[in-house]
Amino acid sequence: MVTKMRDEYHSYNAGDIVYVFYRNPHTQDVTNIQEAAVVNNPENPNELALFLYETYYPLTSEMAVYSSEEEAEHAYQQFFAND
C-alpha cells in the first residue's frame, strides 16, 4: 500500500493536512482555500487521495496542493487578486 507520494516540490504522506483551491460548485466564480487531508485512496490502495467535503480525489502531480495555509494564500493572491 502506497502511503507516500513525491512531486518535484513536496512529499506527501497519508495523514498530512494540506491546502487546495476549491471552487464552489454552486457559484463557479467563488474560489476559496480549503484544508484537505491526504489519505490512502479507498478505491485504489496503491494511490494517495485528498479527502475534501466527504469526497476522495486522487492525489496527482497535476493538482495545486500547498503544505501550509500561508503558502496557499500567497499563491491565491497571485492567481486571483485581479479577479
Phi, psi and omega in degrees: 000129179281129176236010181216141174224143179232130169251190186289347182244329188223160172241131182244143178232150174304133182103345178292148171255130181229176182231138182225163171274136182229122177271133177296122183293342180265339179224089189298341181270010177249121178236135179231161170273130183230138175285140178220156178255139171274126183224165171289134182290118182292339181270340179214098185298349179269008182228159170262160179220162170262135176253114186217126180051050176062022181229144176262132176238125179305133179274114180235164179290351179275352181272145174272102183238134183240140185278346177221156178294325179295318178297318179295319180297319178298313179295320179302315179298321178294319184276324191241000183299329183267358181283000000 
